[in-house]
């Protein structure tokens, strides 16, 4: 059982996390906007409490940051699934790169069928960037630390 869990724990976490991401995509626009508005108010309050202006912070920026953060988490899980603790191999594994390219398209396609939502190619690029950058950092941070052109993405 221990061998099974060691082998499958990251795959199970990735599956659960994808359910979380795709579940967010199934949320109707009105509810999603309320959630973003809630976080916008909290962040603005935090910034005001820290003595910083928050006039520049919009719901649009909060939503884009959420997209990036969701997929940054996915990139981390994909990197850990590859055995990033052994070597920085994230960028070399075709399966991970394929997943990072495929999953955002599925995510945005889901949104085409949800009331008030739309799929946007700019969101696909943002999500891929979040996953690739975080996965690469996780792999390099856990690996030997050697930087070579072969490990660059």
N, C-alpha and C positions, 0 to 999 in steps of 0.2 A: 504494500500500500504506500509505503514511504517513497519508493521509486516511482510509482505512478504519479503521486502528487508532485514530486520534484520535476517530473517530465511535463506534466499537464497544467501546473498551477498558473503559469503565465498565459497559456492558451485560454484557460477558463476565465481569467481576469480580463483578457482582451475581449472575449465574447460578451461578458457582462457589461464591460465598458461601452462596447458598440451598441448594446441594447439601450444604455443610458443616452448615448449620442443620438441614435436614431429615434428614441422616444422623444427627445427634445425637438427633433424635426417634425414629429407628428403633432406637436402642440399647435392649435390654431393661432393665427396672428394676434387676435385680441388678447389671449392669455399670455402669449410670449411677450407682447409689448408691456403688459402689466408687470411681468417678471423683470424685464429689463429696466423698467421705470423704478421698480423697487431698489434694484442694485445701483442705479444711477443716483437715487436720493441718498442711499447709504454712503456711497463713495464721495458724493458732494459734501455730506455732513462731516465725513472723516477729514476731507481736505480743508474744509472751513475750520474745523477744530484744530488742525495743525497750522492754521494761519495762512493757508494758501488759497489763491483764487481758483474757482472751479467753473468759471464762465465758459471755458473752452470744452468742457466735458459734455458730450451729448449722448443721447440714447444710441445713436448710430455707432459711436466709438465703443460704447459698452458692449453692444451686440458683436462688433467685429473682434473685440478682445475676448469675448466668450467663445467665438468660433476658433480663434487661435489657441486659446487655453485648452479647449476640449481636445483638439488634435495634438497639442503638445503632450498632453497626458497619454494619448494613444501612441505617439512616437516613443515615449518613454517605455511603455509596456511592450511595444514591438522590439525595442532594443534589448530589454531584459529577457525577452523570449529567445533571442538569438544567442544568449550566453555572453552578453556584453561584459560580464565580470571576468571573462577569460581573455578576450582581446577585442579591440575596437573593430568589429566586423560588420556593424550595422549597414554601412554603405555598400558592402560587398555582397550582401545576400539579396538575390533577385526577388525572393518571395516577399520580403519586407517592403522593398521599393514598389513592387506591384501592388501590394496592399495599400500603401500610402497614396498611390495614384488612383486606385479604384474606389476606395471607400468614400472620399469626398464627393465623387460623382454620384454614387448611390444616395448619399445624404441629401444632396441638392435635388436629385430626382424625386425623392420622397416628398420634398416640399412642394413640388409641382401639383400634388394631389391633395394638399391640405388647404382648407379655407383661409384665404387672405395671404397665403405664403407664395413665394416664387423662388425658383432656382436661379442662382446667379453664378456666372463663371468666375467673377472676382472672389466670391466666397470659396470656390473650389481651390483657387490658387492660394488663398490665405490659409486654408486648412492644410493643404499639402506642405506649405512652408512651415507651419507650426509643427507638424509631425516630423518632417525631415530634419529641421534644425534641432529639435529636442532629442530626437533619436540619435542623431550624430553626436551631440554633446554628451548624452548618457553613455554612449559607447566609448567615446574618447576619455571620458572621466573615469570610467571603470577599468579601462584597458591599461596598457603599458605606458600610454602617454606619448608614444612615438608618433610624430607627424610625418607623413610621407604623402606624396601626390597620389598614391594608390588609394589612400583612405579619404581623400577629399571628394566631396560631392559636387 
